[in-house]
Amino acid sequence: MMMKYFHGGIDEIVLFKTWITYDLGSFIGTWFAIFAFSFFYEFFKTFRSIIEINWRRNNNNNDNNNNNNNIKQDEEINMNKISFSFLKGSYPSFTYKEIIGGIFYGIETGMSLILMLIVMLFNTALFFSILMGIVCGNICFGRFNQFKPKSSSSCC
């Protein structure tokens, strides 16, 4: 029976019926696998952020080369065009950047949900393997992440 509180121990079924930690060696291997997965999760988040920032910069550079208007005015006009076209039922076509960005976002969300499911095992050692992997990943890759939230009044 699954314990619904933080506990120790090495007997866990992790994500799949066949992934069972039945002895110390398999538990240590699982710990390192989860650590590596959470470390890679931080890398992937940073990678996706860098790609999307570069795409935005390239779009802004192309827009600025074609038109020297104020950027805020351009954004407002684009928002009006998007709102109007959305209400009229005409939608802009997808580019490969939106498709790749959506796929990357789906992968990142899937990875975060997998980590959440592992945390929900309430095994203290596995929880700390995720936490340590995320911390180490952020130390290694966080300085490359230039993501800035859109609004400072966000609740999260």
N, CA, C and O of each residue as an XYZ file, in Angstrom:
624
protein
N       0.845     -1.188      0.000
C       0.000      0.000      0.000
C       0.885      1.245      0.000
O       1.897      1.305      0.699
N       0.492      2.219     -0.783
C       1.265      3.448     -0.889
C       1.063      4.316      0.347
O      -0.064      4.553      0.781
N       2.169      4.781      0.901
C       2.102      5.652      2.065
C       1.900      7.093      1.603
O       2.599      7.563      0.705
N       0.971      7.776      2.197
C       0.649      9.141      1.798
C       1.283     10.155      2.736
O       0.672     11.166      3.084
N       2.496      9.877      3.135
C       3.284     10.783      3.963
C       4.748     10.512      3.654
O       5.093      9.434      3.169
N       5.608     11.479      3.930
C       7.031     11.284      3.650
C       7.564     10.143      4.504
O       7.298     10.051      5.702
N       8.316      9.291      3.852
C       8.860      8.115      4.524
C      10.199      7.760      3.905
O      10.560      8.245      2.833
N      10.916      6.915      4.598
C      12.178      6.391      4.082
C      11.956      4.995      3.553
O      10.821      4.553      3.377
N      13.023      4.324      3.307
C      12.931      2.953      2.829
C      13.331      2.844      1.374
O      13.412      3.835      0.647
N      13.582      1.600      0.967
C      14.051      1.380     -0.400
C      13.057      0.597     -1.241
O      13.298      0.408     -2.433
N      11.969      0.140     -0.682
C      10.974     -0.620     -1.436
C       9.976      0.342     -2.073
O       9.064      0.832     -1.407
N      10.152      0.607     -3.364
C       9.264      1.511     -4.095
C       8.978      0.945     -5.467
O       9.805      0.243     -6.049
N       7.811      1.253     -5.974
C       7.479      1.024     -7.379
C       7.459      2.412     -8.008
O       6.630      3.252     -7.658
N       8.390      2.645     -8.946
C       8.583      3.979     -9.495
C       8.004      4.025    -10.915
O       8.563      3.445    -11.846
N       6.892      4.716    -11.057
C       6.239      5.018    -12.336
C       5.678      3.816    -13.085
O       4.583      3.915    -13.640
N       6.368      2.704    -13.125
C       5.929      1.538    -13.891
C       5.917      0.300    -13.003
O       6.669      0.217    -12.032
N       5.073     -0.645    -13.337
C       4.974     -1.877    -12.556
C       6.289     -2.647    -12.537
O       6.562     -3.393    -11.597
N       7.103     -2.464    -13.574
C       8.358     -3.207    -13.669
C       9.554     -2.478    -13.042
O      10.626     -3.065    -12.894
N       9.375     -1.195    -12.671
C      10.478     -0.431    -12.067
C      10.341     -0.514    -10.547
O       9.728      0.345     -9.913
N      10.915     -1.543     -9.995
C      10.799     -1.809     -8.558
C      12.191     -1.733     -7.941
O      13.142     -2.326     -8.449
N      12.294     -1.002     -6.849
C      13.566     -0.944     -6.113
C      13.457     -1.937     -4.965
O      12.857     -1.636     -3.932
N      14.019     -3.084     -5.140
C      13.877     -4.173     -4.180
C      15.085     -4.338     -3.277
O      15.013     -5.026     -2.258
N      16.222     -3.697     -3.652
C      17.398     -3.767     -2.790
C      18.129     -2.427     -2.857
O      17.742     -1.534     -3.610
N      19.174     -2.304     -2.070
C      19.896     -1.021     -1.985
C      20.516     -0.632     -3.318
O      20.499      0.544     -3.682
N      21.058     -1.588     -4.049
C      21.683     -1.281     -5.335
C      20.692     -0.716     -6.351
O      20.990      0.259     -7.041
N      19.518     -1.331     -6.439
C      18.516     -0.830     -7.380
C      17.970      0.529     -6.927
O      17.618      1.368     -7.756
N      17.902      0.740     -5.615
C      17.433      2.032     -5.116
C      18.448      3.129     -5.420
O      18.066      4.229     -5.820
N      19.729      2.846     -5.234
C      20.774      3.832     -5.537
C      20.788      4.136     -7.033
O      20.929      5.294     -7.426
N      20.645      3.116     -7.865
C      20.566      3.331     -9.304
C      19.370      4.189     -9.683
O      19.473      5.072    -10.535
N      18.233      3.925     -9.046
C      17.032      4.731     -9.281
C      17.257      6.168     -8.844
O      16.849      7.105     -9.531
N      17.910      6.341     -7.694
C      18.185      7.688     -7.185
C      19.004      8.476     -8.210
O      18.680      9.625     -8.513
N      20.059      7.863     -8.741
C      20.900      8.562     -9.713
C      20.164      8.790    -11.043
O      20.369      9.816    -11.691
N      19.326      7.858    -11.445
C      18.550      8.040    -12.679
C      17.582      9.220    -12.538
O      17.431     10.014    -13.467
N      16.938      9.332    -11.395
C      16.007     10.439    -11.163
C      16.771     11.754    -11.042
O      16.322     12.785    -11.544
N      17.920     11.717    -10.380
C      18.775     12.905    -10.303
C      19.156     13.372    -11.711
O      19.050     14.559    -12.021
N      19.600     12.443    -12.561
C      20.011     12.789    -13.932
C      18.824     13.319    -14.731
O      18.980     14.256    -15.513
N      17.652     12.740    -14.549
C      16.468     13.198    -15.269
C      16.091     14.611    -14.862
O      15.758     15.429    -15.719
N      16.136     14.913    -13.577
C      15.793     16.270    -13.128
C      16.875     17.272    -13.530
O      16.569     18.431    -13.811
N      18.120     16.841    -13.560
C      19.214     17.690    -14.055
C      18.981     18.004    -15.532
O      19.116     19.155    -15.947
N      18.631     16.983    -16.332
C      18.344     17.185    -17.746
C      17.114     18.065    -17.943
O      17.051     18.830    -18.905
N      16.142     17.966    -17.049
C      14.948     18.823    -17.104
C      15.354     20.289    -17.032
O      14.840     21.109    -17.792
N      16.260     20.626    -16.135
C      16.734     22.017    -16.041
C      17.475     22.428    -17.311
O      17.315     23.553    -17.784
N      18.281     21.528    -17.866
C      18.958     21.821    -19.130
C      17.933     22.095    -20.226
O      18.066     23.062    -20.976
N      16.917     21.252    -20.318
C      15.936     21.388    -21.377
C      15.142     22.675    -21.245
O      14.846     23.324    -22.248
N      14.789     23.057    -20.010
C      14.086     24.324    -19.801
C      14.916     25.494    -20.308
O      14.398     26.382    -20.984
N      16.195     25.494    -19.984
C      17.086     26.565    -20.420
C      17.254     26.540    -21.936
O      17.236     27.589    -22.581
N      17.417     25.358    -22.502
C      17.561     25.209    -23.947
C      16.348     25.787    -24.675
O      16.498     26.527    -25.647
N      15.151     25.449    -24.204
C      13.925     25.954    -24.828
C      13.829     27.463    -24.697
O      13.428     28.147    -25.639
N      14.190     27.981    -23.546
C      14.158     29.425    -23.324
C      15.106     30.154    -24.264
O      14.741     31.180    -24.838
N      16.320     29.635    -24.427
C      17.307     30.273    -25.306
C      16.826     30.260    -26.753
O      16.957     31.257    -27.462
N      16.276     29.146    -27.186
C      15.780     29.059    -28.560
C      14.660     30.071    -28.789
O      14.664     30.783    -29.794
N      13.703     30.140    -27.867
C      12.586     31.064    -28.056
C      13.031     32.517    -27.994
O      12.493     33.350    -28.723
N      13.992     32.842    -27.150
C      14.509     34.210    -27.098
C      15.205     34.550    -28.406
O      15.025     35.648    -28.934
N      15.998     33.626    -28.937
C      16.661     33.877    -30.217
C      15.650     34.061    -31.346
O      15.840     34.914    -32.213
N      14.578     33.270    -31.344
C      13.552     33.447    -32.365
C      12.901     34.816    -32.250
O      12.668     35.481    -33.259
N      12.605     35.243    -31.015
C      12.003     36.577    -30.829
C      12.948     37.672    -31.296
O      12.524     38.622    -31.953
N      14.243     37.542    -30.956
C      15.220     38.542    -31.401
C      15.288     38.606    -32.918
O      15.312     39.691    -33.500
N      15.318     37.445    -33.555
C      15.359     37.419    -35.017
C      14.110     38.047    -35.619
O      14.194     38.770    -36.612
N      12.947     37.772    -35.019
C      11.710     38.387    -35.510
C      11.739     39.889    -35.315
O      11.330     40.637    -36.203
N      12.224     40.349    -34.144
C      12.302     41.782    -33.896
C      13.309     42.447    -34.824
O      13.063     43.553    -35.305
N      14.442     41.791    -35.084
C      15.430     42.355    -36.005
C      14.861     42.458    -37.410
O      15.083     43.456    -38.095
N      14.130     41.440    -37.847
C      13.509     41.491    -39.164
C      12.460     42.589    -39.232
O      12.365     43.306    -40.228
N      11.663     42.719    -38.157
C      10.654     43.771    -38.124
C      11.294     45.144    -38.111
O      10.817     46.053    -38.790
N      12.390     45.315    -37.334
C      13.047     46.612    -37.253
C      13.744     46.972    -38.560
O      13.814     48.148    -38.918
N      14.262     45.974    -39.279
C      14.898     46.251    -40.564
C      13.868     46.681    -41.600
O      14.150     47.528    -42.448
N      12.664     46.093    -41.533
C      11.624     46.422    -42.502
C      10.854     47.672    -42.133
O      10.333     48.366    -43.007
N      10.779     47.962    -40.855
C       9.938     49.066    -40.403
C      10.585     49.688    -39.175
O      10.865     48.975    -38.211
N      10.827     50.969    -39.177
C      11.517     51.625    -38.065
C      10.557     52.284    -37.094
O      10.930     53.264    -36.449
N       9.323     51.780    -36.963
C       8.354     52.344    -36.020
C       8.698     51.939    -34.603
O       9.534     51.067    -34.370
N       8.052     52.574    -33.684
C       8.228     52.274    -32.268
C       7.773     50.836    -31.991
O       6.716     50.426    -32.470
N       8.561     50.060    -31.220
C       8.260     48.652    -30.958
C       6.950     48.495    -30.193
O       6.170     47.592    -30.496
N       6.694     49.352    -29.211
C       5.448     49.240    -28.451
C       4.243     49.486    -29.349
O       3.219     48.816    -29.210
N       4.356     50.438    -30.265
C       3.273     50.709    -31.194
C       3.050     49.494    -32.097
O       1.907     49.134    -32.377
N       4.126     48.868    -32.550
C       4.018     47.668    -33.383
C       3.334     46.541    -32.625
O       2.490     45.839    -33.183
N       3.698     46.361    -31.340
C       3.090     45.305    -30.548
C       1.593     45.560    -30.379
O       0.791     44.629    -30.452
N       1.219     46.816    -30.154
C      -0.193     47.151    -29.978
C      -0.974     46.897    -31.266
O      -2.087     46.371    -31.228
N      -0.394     47.269    -32.396
C      -1.044     47.032    -33.685
C      -1.178     45.533    -33.932
O      -2.224     45.071    -34.387
N      -0.123     44.770    -33.634
C      -0.182     43.320    -33.817
C      -1.241     42.693    -32.922
O      -1.947     41.780    -33.350
N      -1.362     43.169    -31.687
C      -2.381     42.636    -30.783
C      -3.770     42.933    -31.322
O      -4.655     42.080    -31.253
N      -3.974     44.141    -31.862
C      -5.275     44.476    -32.439
C      -5.565     43.591    -33.644
O      -6.695     43.131    -33.810
N      -4.563     43.346    -34.488
C      -4.748     42.478    -35.649
C      -5.097     41.069    -35.207
O      -5.986     40.436    -35.778
N      -4.397     40.574    -34.189
C      -4.647     39.220    -33.705
C      -6.049     39.121    -33.120
O      -6.765     38.160    -33.401
N      -6.456     40.101    -32.307
C      -7.786     40.076    -31.708
C      -8.860     40.146    -32.783
O      -9.839     39.401    -32.736
N      -8.680     41.036    -33.750
C      -9.667     41.196    -34.817
C      -9.749     39.932    -35.658
O     -10.845     39.460    -35.962
N      -8.603     39.378    -36.037
C      -8.623     38.183    -36.877
C      -9.200     36.996    -36.114
O      -9.854     36.139    -36.710
N      -8.969     36.935    -34.808
C      -9.507     35.840    -34.006
C     -11.022     35.903    -33.989
O     -11.688     34.876    -34.124
N     -11.582     37.113    -33.823
C     -13.026     37.266    -33.787
C     -13.661     37.002    -35.149
O     -14.791     36.520    -35.224
N     -12.950     37.310    -36.211
C     -13.476     37.099    -37.563
C     -13.312     35.654    -38.033
O     -13.905     35.262    -39.038
N     -12.522     34.867    -37.322
C     -12.339     33.476    -37.696
C     -11.197     33.243    -38.667
O     -11.055     32.145    -39.205
N     -10.376     34.269    -38.899
C      -9.198     34.060    -39.748
C      -7.978     33.998    -38.849
O      -7.779     34.858    -37.992
N      -7.177     32.992    -39.048
C      -6.056     32.762    -38.167
C      -4.756     32.778    -38.954
O      -4.717     32.322    -40.097
N      -3.689     33.302    -38.352
C      -2.399     33.274    -39.058
C      -1.904     31.840    -39.193
O      -2.214     30.983    -38.366
N      -1.137     31.592    -40.241
C      -0.633     30.240    -40.456
C       0.493     29.934    -39.475
O       1.169     30.833    -38.973
N       0.673     28.662    -39.222
C       1.739     28.228    -38.333
C       3.062     28.226    -39.086
O       3.121     27.924    -40.278
N       4.112     28.568    -38.366
C       5.443     28.423    -38.924
C       6.117     27.270    -38.188
O       5.604     26.777    -37.183
N       7.237     26.858    -38.684
C       7.944     25.763    -38.030
C       8.346     26.141    -36.602
O       8.467     25.266    -35.745
N       8.552     27.429    -36.338
C       8.956     27.856    -34.996
C       7.850     27.596    -33.978
O       8.131     27.149    -32.866
N       6.604     27.868    -34.340
C       5.499     27.605    -33.412
C       5.321     26.107    -33.180
O       5.035     25.671    -32.065
N       5.490     25.337    -34.232
C       5.327     23.886    -34.097
C       6.439     23.308    -33.218
O       6.165     22.525    -32.309
N       7.681     23.685    -33.482
C       8.799     23.199    -32.664
C       8.671     23.704    -31.234
O       8.904     22.950    -30.289
N       8.300     24.980    -31.063
C       8.109     25.531    -29.723
C       7.026     24.794    -28.955
O       7.170     24.545    -27.758
N       5.934     24.443    -29.640
C       4.862     23.686    -28.993
C       5.306     22.296    -28.593
O       4.965     21.815    -27.512
N       6.063     21.652    -29.460
C       6.586     20.314    -29.141
C       7.530     20.388    -27.949
O       7.444     19.567    -27.036
N       8.437     21.377    -27.951
C       9.355     21.536    -26.819
C       8.597     21.825    -25.528
O       8.946     21.297    -24.472
N       7.569     22.658    -25.605
C       6.766     22.958    -24.419
C       6.085     21.694    -23.906
O       6.014     21.472    -22.697
N       5.584     20.867    -24.818
C       4.957     19.605    -24.416
C       5.946     18.666    -23.744
O       5.619     18.018    -22.750
N       7.160     18.592    -24.291
C       8.200     17.743    -23.687
C       8.541     18.250    -22.290
O       8.637     17.467    -21.345
N       8.723     19.572    -22.166
C       9.050     20.146    -20.855
C       7.935     19.893    -19.844
O       8.207     19.546    -18.695
N       6.688     20.063    -20.263
C       5.562     19.820    -19.363
C       5.485     18.343    -18.980
O       5.226     18.014    -17.822
N       5.709     17.457    -19.947
C       5.716     16.024    -19.646
C       6.788     15.663    -18.641
O       6.553     14.883    -17.718
N       7.973     16.236    -18.825
C       9.059     15.965    -17.882
C       8.700     16.455    -16.483
O       8.970     15.767    -15.498
N       8.098     17.629    -16.389
C       7.740     18.150    -15.065
C       6.657     17.297    -14.421
O       6.662     17.112    -13.204
N       5.732     16.775    -15.215
C       4.699     15.903    -14.650
C       5.277     14.580    -14.172
O       4.848     14.052    -13.146
N       6.245     14.040    -14.901
C       6.914     12.811    -14.453
C       7.614     13.055    -13.114
O       7.519     12.230    -12.205
N       8.310     14.178    -12.994
C       8.967     14.504    -11.721
C       7.944     14.669    -10.608
O       8.194     14.265     -9.472
N       6.792     15.262    -10.923
C       5.752     15.425     -9.912
C       5.238     14.059     -9.449
O       5.011     13.848     -8.258
N       5.059     13.139    -10.392
C       4.589     11.807    -10.009
C       5.590     11.091     -9.104
O       5.199     10.363     -8.192
N       6.869     11.299     -9.358
C       7.887     10.690     -8.492
C       7.844     11.317     -7.101
O       7.969     10.612     -6.100
N       7.669     12.626     -7.033
C       7.545     13.287     -5.729
C       6.345     12.732     -4.978
O       6.376     12.601     -3.755
N       5.284     12.406     -5.714
C       4.067     11.909     -5.069
C       4.218     10.502     -4.490
O       3.291      9.996     -3.858
N       5.364      9.869     -4.694
C       5.649      8.617     -3.991
C       5.932      8.880     -2.517
O       5.866      7.968     -1.692
N       6.249     10.134     -2.189
C       6.543     10.579     -0.825
C       7.754      9.884     -0.219
O       7.873      9.792      1.003
N       8.644      9.397     -1.063
C       9.885      8.824     -0.558
C      10.882      9.974     -0.399
O      11.185     10.675     -1.364
N      11.382     10.161      0.803
C      12.251     11.293      1.108
C      13.508     11.298      0.253
O      13.902     12.351     -0.248
N      14.141     10.159      0.077
C      15.379     10.108     -0.711
C      15.115     10.451     -2.176
O      15.909     11.162     -2.793
N      14.017      9.959     -2.738
C      13.697     10.267     -4.128
C      13.313     11.731     -4.289
O      13.637     12.353     -5.301
N      12.624     12.283     -3.297
C      12.299     13.712     -3.314
C      13.580     14.545     -3.365
O      13.683     15.494     -4.142
N      14.556     14.176     -2.527
C      15.800     14.940     -2.507
C      16.655     14.689     -3.748
O      17.471     15.539     -4.105
N      16.490     13.549     -4.411
C      17.215     13.345     -5.671
C      16.697     14.311     -6.730
O      17.476     14.856     -7.512
N      15.382     14.524     -6.754
C      14.811     15.500     -7.690
C      15.261     16.900     -7.325
O      15.694     17.664     -8.187
N      15.160     17.235     -6.064
C      15.546     18.569     -5.614
C      17.013     18.847     -5.911
O      17.350     19.929     -6.392
N      17.878     17.900     -5.636
C      19.306     18.092     -5.895
C      19.601     18.168     -7.390
O      20.456     18.947     -7.812
N      18.907     17.371     -8.192
C      19.089     17.438     -9.637
C      18.679     18.780    -10.205
O      19.357     19.325    -11.076
N      17.569     19.315     -9.712
C      17.106     20.629    -10.177
C      18.056     21.722     -9.723
O      18.370     22.630    -10.493
N      18.516     21.647     -8.484
C      19.457     22.659     -7.981
C      20.767     22.611     -8.762
O      21.265     23.647     -9.202
N      21.324     21.422     -8.935
C      22.585     21.298     -9.684
C      22.409     21.724    -11.143
O      23.287     22.373    -11.711
N      21.287     21.363    -11.743
C      21.008     21.783    -13.105
C      20.873     23.283    -13.224
O      21.348     23.881    -14.189
N      20.224     23.895    -12.242
C      20.079     25.346    -12.268
C      21.410     26.039    -12.062
O      21.672     27.076    -12.671
N      22.246     25.483    -11.216
C      23.586     26.055    -11.021
C      24.371     25.996    -12.328
O      25.044     26.958    -12.696
N      24.284     24.861    -13.029
C      25.037     24.701    -14.280
C      24.443     25.501    -15.439
O      25.189     26.097    -16.216
N      23.113     25.525    -15.569
C      22.495     26.096    -16.760
C      21.693     27.364    -16.502
O      21.352     28.073    -17.449
N      21.386     27.666    -15.255
C      20.532     28.808    -14.941
C      21.076     30.138    -15.412
O      20.307     31.035    -15.755
N      22.382     30.277    -15.432
C      22.968     31.552    -15.857
C      22.747     31.822    -17.335
O      22.858     32.965    -17.779
N      22.435     30.777    -18.108
C      22.168     30.953    -19.530
C      20.708     31.262    -19.805
O      20.358     31.698    -20.902
N      19.862     31.040    -18.821
C      18.438     31.260    -18.987
C      18.145     32.737    -18.844
O      18.388     33.317    -17.785
N      17.636     33.343    -19.875
C      17.361     34.772    -19.867
C      15.866     35.051    -19.820
O      15.427     36.148    -20.165
N      15.084     34.068    -19.396
C      13.639     34.233    -19.366
C      13.256     35.289    -18.342
O      13.718     35.268    -17.201
N      12.418     36.197    -18.762
C      11.892     37.225    -17.869
C      10.377     37.107    -17.889
O       9.777     37.108    -18.963
N       9.743     37.004    -16.722
C       8.293     36.928    -16.707
C       7.676     38.166    -17.361
O       8.241     39.257    -17.294
N       6.514     37.989    -17.995
C       5.868     39.106    -18.690
C       5.378     40.169    -17.724
O       5.371     41.355    -18.052
N       4.974     39.756    -16.549
C       4.417     40.708    -15.603
C       5.019     40.466    -14.225
O       5.226     39.323    -13.817
N       5.292     41.537    -13.525
C       5.847     41.394    -12.175
C       4.742     41.148    -11.156
O       5.035     40.884     -9.990
N       3.483     41.227    -11.569
C       2.367     41.013    -10.637
C       1.859     39.577    -10.677
O       0.752     39.297    -10.215
N       2.656     38.670    -11.223
C       2.263     37.278    -11.296
C       2.158     36.677     -9.909
O       2.898     37.046     -8.997
N       1.230     35.748     -9.764
C       1.049     35.112     -8.459
C       2.082     34.023     -8.205
O       2.289     33.635     -7.055
N       2.721     33.531     -9.229
C       3.667     32.417     -9.066
C       5.048     32.782     -9.513
O       5.959     31.958     -9.441
